[in-house]
């Protein structure tokens, strides 16, 4: 089964009548969308709009995945509290399958404290992963790009990711491979296009998007075109038995004008996966 996800169109959800909005959701479903990727802050509280949406997703067997959202990037206690609140909402609608939550690992202040910082967040992700297990959430750290944005980010260096996978022992922990980010690193820094086997075995989710690299600018997280910048990574995943979700990561907004752009990305991705698996 080909599992393709896409970012949930939150802006239209908040500004469009649900009767119209669900027509676009049904268009995504007709293209075989397996899941929508949501920011976690949408699920902290139950309300009538969310009730309508979750009933709709249940009725049409569309799965939920999460990207953690918070202005505080270094508060693991807050992470736990948010996970409890999200689980309480999901339980109302009997949504009890395992759900991935993608985190950006917290940046370090300087190279001087990088190793100590890595040790600390490995311990915190170990605890968070075990805590999340009882809530049926799977905790993932995303691969990042060096330059977008620039900074002391954990996740833009393969060695950092290897450190996490060897020091976080929980099997409820893994990685989201953002193939656009690693492709940018390969183009701009001439380094790893593929994740090594030690990391690949821990990849439980993917972000798929296009990147546009020009002389004076780089544009990230845009819909797919010809897949020349994604093909090799997707082939590598499939040949190494990845069976998770290929989740398209770009803003899905202004559905009235742009729905067919998003549908075209779904079609292109599905066609590529089917060609590789034939």
Short mmCIF file of the C-alpha atoms (twelve columns), coordinates in Angstrom:
data_MODEL
# 
_entry.id   MODEL 
# 
loop_
_atom_site.group_PDB 
_atom_site.id 
_atom_site.type_symbol 
_atom_site.label_atom_id 
_atom_site.label_alt_id 
_atom_site.label_comp_id 
_atom_site.label_asym_id 
_atom_site.label_seq_id 
_atom_site.Cartn_x 
_atom_site.Cartn_y 
_atom_site.Cartn_z 
_atom_site.pdbx_PDB_model_num 
ATOM 1   C CA . UNK A 1   0.000   0.000  0.000   1 
ATOM 2   C CA . UNK A 2   1.359   3.423  -0.981  1 
ATOM 3   C CA . UNK A 3   0.989   5.793  1.982   1 
ATOM 4   C CA . UNK A 4   1.073   9.432  0.924   1 
ATOM 5   C CA . UNK A 5   0.375   12.241 3.369   1 
ATOM 6   C CA . UNK A 6   0.195   16.001 3.007   1 
ATOM 7   C CA . UNK A 7   0.179   19.056 5.263   1 
ATOM 8   C CA . UNK A 8   -3.285  19.874 6.541   1 
ATOM 9   C CA . UNK A 9   -4.710  23.103 5.022   1 
ATOM 10  C CA . UNK A 10  -5.165  24.822 8.374   1 
ATOM 11  C CA . UNK A 11  -5.639  28.350 7.034   1 
ATOM 12  C CA . UNK A 12  -8.621  27.343 4.895   1 
ATOM 13  C CA . UNK A 13  -9.969  25.184 7.731   1 
ATOM 14  C CA . UNK A 14  -10.051 28.277 9.930   1 
ATOM 15  C CA . UNK A 15  -11.496 30.633 7.314   1 
ATOM 16  C CA . UNK A 16  -13.819 28.539 5.163   1 
ATOM 17  C CA . UNK A 17  -17.251 27.097 5.899   1 
ATOM 18  C CA . UNK A 18  -16.840 23.409 6.659   1 
ATOM 19  C CA . UNK A 19  -19.411 22.404 4.027   1 
ATOM 20  C CA . UNK A 20  -17.139 23.880 1.362   1 
ATOM 21  C CA . UNK A 21  -13.883 22.885 3.050   1 
ATOM 22  C CA . UNK A 22  -14.748 19.201 3.183   1 
ATOM 23  C CA . UNK A 23  -15.216 19.152 -0.602  1 
ATOM 24  C CA . UNK A 24  -11.485 19.814 -0.906  1 
ATOM 25  C CA . UNK A 25  -10.703 17.182 1.704   1 
ATOM 26  C CA . UNK A 26  -12.700 14.721 -0.382  1 
ATOM 27  C CA . UNK A 27  -10.645 15.688 -3.429  1 
ATOM 28  C CA . UNK A 28  -7.496  14.808 -1.478  1 
ATOM 29  C CA . UNK A 29  -9.110  11.550 -0.423  1 
ATOM 30  C CA . UNK A 30  -10.051 10.754 -4.028  1 
ATOM 31  C CA . UNK A 31  -6.339  11.004 -4.885  1 
ATOM 32  C CA . UNK A 32  -5.604  8.385  -2.251  1 
ATOM 33  C CA . UNK A 33  -4.288  10.580 0.554   1 
ATOM 34  C CA . UNK A 34  -3.515  8.367  3.538   1 
ATOM 35  C CA . UNK A 35  -2.912  11.059 6.167   1 
ATOM 36  C CA . UNK A 36  -2.886  14.746 6.988   1 
ATOM 37  C CA . UNK A 37  0.013   16.243 8.936   1 
ATOM 38  C CA . UNK A 38  -1.123  18.679 11.642  1 
ATOM 39  C CA . UNK A 39  0.570   21.111 13.980  1 
ATOM 40  C CA . UNK A 40  0.014   19.854 17.500  1 
ATOM 41  C CA . UNK A 41  -1.400  23.144 18.801  1 
ATOM 42  C CA . UNK A 42  -4.574  22.486 16.781  1 
ATOM 43  C CA . UNK A 43  -5.387  19.548 19.068  1 
ATOM 44  C CA . UNK A 44  -4.770  20.981 22.526  1 
ATOM 45  C CA . UNK A 45  -8.458  21.753 23.051  1 
ATOM 46  C CA . UNK A 46  -11.634 20.212 21.697  1 
ATOM 47  C CA . UNK A 47  -14.226 22.446 20.016  1 
ATOM 48  C CA . UNK A 48  -17.067 22.125 17.524  1 
ATOM 49  C CA . UNK A 49  -14.868 22.734 14.487  1 
ATOM 50  C CA . UNK A 50  -12.393 20.079 15.555  1 
ATOM 51  C CA . UNK A 51  -15.253 17.724 16.363  1 
ATOM 52  C CA . UNK A 52  -16.606 18.024 12.799  1 
ATOM 53  C CA . UNK A 53  -13.150 17.505 11.368  1 
ATOM 54  C CA . UNK A 54  -12.260 14.445 13.443  1 
ATOM 55  C CA . UNK A 55  -15.603 12.793 12.755  1 
ATOM 56  C CA . UNK A 56  -14.970 13.408 9.044   1 
ATOM 57  C CA . UNK A 57  -11.453 11.925 9.208   1 
ATOM 58  C CA . UNK A 58  -12.764 8.852  11.016  1 
ATOM 59  C CA . UNK A 59  -15.581 8.355  8.529   1 
ATOM 60  C CA . UNK A 60  -13.182 8.535  5.581   1 
ATOM 61  C CA . UNK A 61  -10.332 6.605  7.212   1 
ATOM 62  C CA . UNK A 62  -7.808  9.433  6.891   1 
ATOM 63  C CA . UNK A 63  -5.004  9.165  9.438   1 
ATOM 64  C CA . UNK A 64  -3.440  11.877 11.582  1 
ATOM 65  C CA . UNK A 65  0.264   12.676 11.966  1 
ATOM 66  C CA . UNK A 66  1.773   15.562 13.918  1 
ATOM 67  C CA . UNK A 67  4.499   18.157 13.679  1 
ATOM 68  C CA . UNK A 68  5.147   19.600 17.128  1 
ATOM 69  C CA . UNK A 69  4.492   23.316 17.389  1 
ATOM 70  C CA . UNK A 70  5.653   25.527 20.239  1 
ATOM 71  C CA . UNK A 71  7.373   28.857 20.698  1 
ATOM 72  C CA . UNK A 72  9.386   27.234 23.506  1 
ATOM 73  C CA . UNK A 73  11.835  24.835 21.877  1 
ATOM 74  C CA . UNK A 74  13.464  23.551 25.062  1 
ATOM 75  C CA . UNK A 75  10.736  22.553 27.486  1 
ATOM 76  C CA . UNK A 76  10.304  18.801 27.732  1 
ATOM 77  C CA . UNK A 77  7.858   19.169 30.616  1 
ATOM 78  C CA . UNK A 78  5.652   21.238 28.317  1 
ATOM 79  C CA . UNK A 79  5.983   18.545 25.658  1 
ATOM 80  C CA . UNK A 80  4.604   15.956 28.076  1 
ATOM 81  C CA . UNK A 81  1.723   18.174 29.149  1 
ATOM 82  C CA . UNK A 82  0.796   18.875 25.528  1 
ATOM 83  C CA . UNK A 83  0.898   15.177 24.645  1 
ATOM 84  C CA . UNK A 84  -1.545  14.425 27.462  1 
ATOM 85  C CA . UNK A 85  -3.925  17.142 26.266  1 
ATOM 86  C CA . UNK A 86  -3.764  15.888 22.676  1 
ATOM 87  C CA . UNK A 87  -4.391  12.295 23.765  1 
ATOM 88  C CA . UNK A 88  -7.413  13.418 25.786  1 
ATOM 89  C CA . UNK A 89  -8.911  15.017 22.669  1 
ATOM 90  C CA . UNK A 90  -8.156  12.017 20.444  1 
ATOM 91  C CA . UNK A 91  -9.692  9.609  22.938  1 
ATOM 92  C CA . UNK A 92  -13.040 11.381 22.670  1 
ATOM 93  C CA . UNK A 93  -13.201 10.198 19.051  1 
ATOM 94  C CA . UNK A 94  -11.679 6.754  19.634  1 
ATOM 95  C CA . UNK A 95  -8.551  7.601  17.659  1 
ATOM 96  C CA . UNK A 96  -6.169  5.070  19.148  1 
ATOM 97  C CA . UNK A 97  -3.723  4.002  16.419  1 
ATOM 98  C CA . UNK A 98  -0.002  4.890  16.821  1 
ATOM 99  C CA . UNK A 99  0.653   8.488  15.736  1 
ATOM 100 C CA . UNK A 100 4.045   9.988  14.896  1 
ATOM 101 C CA . UNK A 101 5.046   13.383 16.293  1 
ATOM 102 C CA . UNK A 102 7.973   15.118 14.583  1 
ATOM 103 C CA . UNK A 103 10.173  17.422 16.667  1 
ATOM 104 C CA . UNK A 104 13.021  19.749 15.823  1 
ATOM 105 C CA . UNK A 105 15.789  19.017 18.313  1 
ATOM 106 C CA . UNK A 106 16.765  22.068 20.327  1 
ATOM 107 C CA . UNK A 107 19.740  24.128 19.062  1 
ATOM 108 C CA . UNK A 108 22.874  24.472 21.162  1 
ATOM 109 C CA . UNK A 109 24.278  27.833 22.218  1 
ATOM 110 C CA . UNK A 110 27.832  27.369 20.933  1 
ATOM 111 C CA . UNK A 111 30.282  24.686 19.861  1 
ATOM 112 C CA . UNK A 112 31.725  24.861 23.371  1 
ATOM 113 C CA . UNK A 113 28.639  23.218 24.911  1 
ATOM 114 C CA . UNK A 114 27.506  21.131 21.925  1 
ATOM 115 C CA . UNK A 115 28.479  17.705 23.313  1 
ATOM 116 C CA . UNK A 116 26.952  18.399 26.737  1 
ATOM 117 C CA . UNK A 117 23.816  19.665 24.998  1 
ATOM 118 C CA . UNK A 118 23.591  16.494 22.895  1 
ATOM 119 C CA . UNK A 119 23.921  14.335 25.998  1 
ATOM 120 C CA . UNK A 120 21.154  16.263 27.739  1 
ATOM 121 C CA . UNK A 121 18.654  16.154 24.897  1 
ATOM 122 C CA . UNK A 122 19.361  12.455 24.313  1 
ATOM 123 C CA . UNK A 123 18.341  11.838 27.931  1 
ATOM 124 C CA . UNK A 124 15.253  14.016 27.513  1 
ATOM 125 C CA . UNK A 125 14.170  12.317 24.287  1 
ATOM 126 C CA . UNK A 126 14.669  8.944  25.972  1 
ATOM 127 C CA . UNK A 127 12.272  9.982  28.741  1 
ATOM 128 C CA . UNK A 128 9.821   11.621 26.341  1 
ATOM 129 C CA . UNK A 129 9.749   8.552  24.081  1 
ATOM 130 C CA . UNK A 130 8.954   6.242  26.977  1 
ATOM 131 C CA . UNK A 131 6.358   8.678  28.311  1 
ATOM 132 C CA . UNK A 132 4.734   8.910  24.860  1 
ATOM 133 C CA . UNK A 133 4.595   5.134  24.462  1 
ATOM 134 C CA . UNK A 134 1.698   4.891  26.919  1 
ATOM 135 C CA . UNK A 135 -0.147  7.576  24.942  1 
ATOM 136 C CA . UNK A 136 0.396   5.729  21.639  1 
ATOM 137 C CA . UNK A 137 2.617   8.453  20.190  1 
ATOM 138 C CA . UNK A 138 5.928   7.784  18.422  1 
ATOM 139 C CA . UNK A 139 8.605   10.458 18.956  1 
ATOM 140 C CA . UNK A 140 10.706  11.500 15.956  1 
ATOM 141 C CA . UNK A 141 13.493  14.043 15.375  1 
ATOM 142 C CA . UNK A 142 13.684  15.693 11.958  1 
ATOM 143 C CA . UNK A 143 16.735  15.961 9.722   1 
ATOM 144 C CA . UNK A 144 17.420  19.654 9.098   1 
ATOM 145 C CA . UNK A 145 19.335  21.788 6.602   1 
ATOM 146 C CA . UNK A 146 22.467  23.754 7.470   1 
ATOM 147 C CA . UNK A 147 21.476  27.075 5.996   1 
ATOM 148 C CA . UNK A 148 17.686  27.320 6.204   1 
ATOM 149 C CA . UNK A 149 17.748  28.696 8.776   1 
ATOM 150 C CA . UNK A 150 21.382  29.099 9.751   1 
ATOM 151 C CA . UNK A 151 22.177  28.327 13.366  1 
ATOM 152 C CA . UNK A 152 23.477  25.767 15.821  1 
ATOM 153 C CA . UNK A 153 20.754  23.281 14.960  1 
ATOM 154 C CA . UNK A 154 20.764  19.666 16.076  1 
ATOM 155 C CA . UNK A 155 19.760  17.497 13.143  1 
ATOM 156 C CA . UNK A 156 21.654  19.149 10.292  1 
ATOM 157 C CA . UNK A 157 24.746  17.001 10.887  1 
ATOM 158 C CA . UNK A 158 24.802  13.220 10.406  1 
ATOM 159 C CA . UNK A 159 27.091  12.750 13.407  1 
ATOM 160 C CA . UNK A 160 24.542  14.454 15.660  1 
ATOM 161 C CA . UNK A 161 21.818  12.103 14.475  1 
ATOM 162 C CA . UNK A 162 24.044  9.066  14.977  1 
ATOM 163 C CA . UNK A 163 24.754  10.269 18.518  1 
ATOM 164 C CA . UNK A 164 21.024  10.435 19.222  1 
ATOM 165 C CA . UNK A 165 20.251  7.025  17.759  1 
ATOM 166 C CA . UNK A 166 23.017  5.364  19.771  1 
ATOM 167 C CA . UNK A 167 22.155  7.143  23.019  1 
ATOM 168 C CA . UNK A 168 18.350  7.102  22.931  1 
ATOM 169 C CA . UNK A 169 17.656  3.421  23.591  1 
ATOM 170 C CA . UNK A 170 13.868  3.574  23.382  1 
ATOM 171 C CA . UNK A 171 12.397  1.761  20.385  1 
ATOM 172 C CA . UNK A 172 9.642   4.378  20.491  1 
ATOM 173 C CA . UNK A 173 12.139  6.934  19.142  1 
ATOM 174 C CA . UNK A 174 13.219  7.504  15.564  1 
ATOM 175 C CA . UNK A 175 13.716  10.013 12.781  1 
ATOM 176 C CA . UNK A 176 11.767  11.915 10.186  1 
ATOM 177 C CA . UNK A 177 13.924  12.075 7.085   1 
ATOM 178 C CA . UNK A 178 13.251  15.379 5.358   1 
ATOM 179 C CA . UNK A 179 14.710  14.588 1.948   1 
ATOM 180 C CA . UNK A 180 14.473  18.236 0.900   1 
ATOM 181 C CA . UNK A 181 16.722  19.278 3.773   1 
ATOM 182 C CA . UNK A 182 19.382  16.662 3.093   1 
ATOM 183 C CA . UNK A 183 19.193  17.451 -0.639  1 
ATOM 184 C CA . UNK A 184 19.919  21.113 0.159   1 
ATOM 185 C CA . UNK A 185 22.874  20.053 2.296   1 
ATOM 186 C CA . UNK A 186 24.150  17.951 -0.600  1 
ATOM 187 C CA . UNK A 187 23.788  20.815 -3.093  1 
ATOM 188 C CA . UNK A 188 25.145  23.599 -0.897  1 
ATOM 189 C CA . UNK A 189 27.711  21.776 1.234   1 
ATOM 190 C CA . UNK A 190 28.602  18.766 -0.948  1 
ATOM 191 C CA . UNK A 191 27.818  16.274 1.798   1 
ATOM 192 C CA . UNK A 192 25.624  13.251 2.498   1 
ATOM 193 C CA . UNK A 193 22.712  12.739 0.148   1 
ATOM 194 C CA . UNK A 194 21.716  9.451  1.791   1 
ATOM 195 C CA . UNK A 195 21.351  8.569  5.442   1 
ATOM 196 C CA . UNK A 196 23.639  5.747  6.630   1 
ATOM 197 C CA . UNK A 197 22.093  2.393  7.528   1 
ATOM 198 C CA . UNK A 198 22.283  3.044  11.284  1 
ATOM 199 C CA . UNK A 199 19.901  5.999  10.784  1 
ATOM 200 C CA . UNK A 200 17.852  4.526  7.970   1 
ATOM 201 C CA . UNK A 201 16.718  1.714  10.248  1 
ATOM 202 C CA . UNK A 202 15.229  4.386  12.532  1 
ATOM 203 C CA . UNK A 203 13.402  6.378  9.837   1 
ATOM 204 C CA . UNK A 204 9.689   6.137  10.623  1 
ATOM 205 C CA . UNK A 205 8.352   9.113  8.663   1 
ATOM 206 C CA . UNK A 206 9.427   11.313 5.757   1 
ATOM 207 C CA . UNK A 207 8.950   14.866 4.556   1 
ATOM 208 C CA . UNK A 208 8.912   15.211 0.772   1 
ATOM 209 C CA . UNK A 209 9.076   18.614 -0.933  1 
ATOM 210 C CA . UNK A 210 10.797  20.457 -3.716  1 
ATOM 211 C CA . UNK A 211 13.648  22.936 -3.340  1 
ATOM 212 C CA . UNK A 212 14.596  25.682 -5.777  1 
ATOM 213 C CA . UNK A 213 18.251  26.681 -5.675  1 
ATOM 214 C CA . UNK A 214 19.212  29.699 -7.754  1 
ATOM 215 C CA . UNK A 215 22.261  31.940 -7.781  1 
ATOM 216 C CA . UNK A 216 20.873  34.549 -5.428  1 
ATOM 217 C CA . UNK A 217 18.154  32.684 -3.538  1 
ATOM 218 C CA . UNK A 218 16.928  29.340 -2.274  1 
ATOM 219 C CA . UNK A 219 13.248  28.469 -1.926  1 
ATOM 220 C CA . UNK A 220 12.361  25.534 0.302   1 
ATOM 221 C CA . UNK A 221 9.141   23.569 0.917   1 
ATOM 222 C CA . UNK A 222 7.408   24.006 -2.421  1 
ATOM 223 C CA . UNK A 223 5.224   21.580 -4.421  1 
ATOM 224 C CA . UNK A 224 6.815   18.915 -6.586  1 
ATOM 225 C CA . UNK A 225 7.704   19.440 -10.240 1 
ATOM 226 C CA . UNK A 226 9.632   16.678 -12.031 1 
ATOM 227 C CA . UNK A 227 10.946  14.884 -8.891  1 
ATOM 228 C CA . UNK A 228 14.549  14.983 -10.106 1 
ATOM 229 C CA . UNK A 229 15.547  16.284 -6.667  1 
ATOM 230 C CA . UNK A 230 13.623  13.593 -4.782  1 
ATOM 231 C CA . UNK A 231 13.842  10.469 -6.934  1 
ATOM 232 C CA . UNK A 232 17.105  8.975  -5.664  1 
ATOM 233 C CA . UNK A 233 16.225  9.394  -1.994  1 
ATOM 234 C CA . UNK A 234 12.765  7.870  -2.445  1 
ATOM 235 C CA . UNK A 235 14.257  4.978  -4.402  1 
ATOM 236 C CA . UNK A 236 16.823  4.484  -1.610  1 
ATOM 237 C CA . UNK A 237 14.061  4.379  1.006   1 
ATOM 238 C CA . UNK A 238 11.963  1.871  -0.911  1 
ATOM 239 C CA . UNK A 239 14.908  -0.388 -1.757  1 
ATOM 240 C CA . UNK A 240 15.726  -0.468 1.962   1 
ATOM 241 C CA . UNK A 241 12.190  -1.580 2.868   1 
ATOM 242 C CA . UNK A 242 10.787  1.689  4.190   1 
ATOM 243 C CA . UNK A 243 7.042   1.144  4.588   1 
ATOM 244 C CA . UNK A 244 6.015   4.363  6.320   1 
ATOM 245 C CA . UNK A 245 4.285   7.498  5.078   1 
ATOM 246 C CA . UNK A 246 5.710   9.726  2.346   1 
ATOM 247 C CA . UNK A 247 4.347   13.039 3.592   1 
ATOM 248 C CA . UNK A 248 4.347   16.057 1.288   1 
ATOM 249 C CA . UNK A 249 5.533   19.080 3.249   1 
ATOM 250 C CA . UNK A 250 4.577   22.447 1.850   1 
ATOM 251 C CA . UNK A 251 1.889   24.962 2.743   1 
ATOM 252 C CA . UNK A 252 -1.504  23.876 1.417   1 
ATOM 253 C CA . UNK A 253 -3.466  27.104 1.393   1 
ATOM 254 C CA . UNK A 254 -5.849  29.000 -0.876  1 
ATOM 255 C CA . UNK A 255 -7.490  25.742 -1.889  1 
ATOM 256 C CA . UNK A 256 -9.925  27.432 -4.253  1 
ATOM 257 C CA . UNK A 257 -7.013  28.571 -6.424  1 
ATOM 258 C CA . UNK A 258 -4.368  25.928 -5.705  1 
ATOM 259 C CA . UNK A 259 -6.028  22.564 -5.080  1 
ATOM 260 C CA . UNK A 260 -4.909  21.128 -8.433  1 
ATOM 261 C CA . UNK A 261 -1.285  22.108 -7.766  1 
ATOM 262 C CA . UNK A 262 -1.390  20.003 -4.606  1 
ATOM 263 C CA . UNK A 263 -3.191  17.153 -6.350  1 
ATOM 264 C CA . UNK A 264 -0.547  17.194 -9.082  1 
ATOM 265 C CA . UNK A 265 2.166   16.715 -6.441  1 
ATOM 266 C CA . UNK A 266 0.269   13.727 -5.050  1 
ATOM 267 C CA . UNK A 267 -0.068  12.228 -8.533  1 
ATOM 268 C CA . UNK A 268 3.627   12.714 -9.316  1 
ATOM 269 C CA . UNK A 269 4.747   11.185 -6.028  1 
ATOM 270 C CA . UNK A 270 2.423   8.208  -6.364  1 
ATOM 271 C CA . UNK A 271 3.539   7.567  -9.936  1 
ATOM 272 C CA . UNK A 272 7.205   7.606  -8.904  1 
ATOM 273 C CA . UNK A 273 6.647   5.227  -5.993  1 
ATOM 274 C CA . UNK A 274 4.667   2.842  -8.173  1 
ATOM 275 C CA . UNK A 275 7.375   2.914  -10.863 1 
ATOM 276 C CA . UNK A 276 10.043  2.081  -8.283  1 
ATOM 277 C CA . UNK A 277 8.049   -0.726 -6.689  1 
ATOM 278 C CA . UNK A 278 6.946   -2.393 -9.947  1 
# 
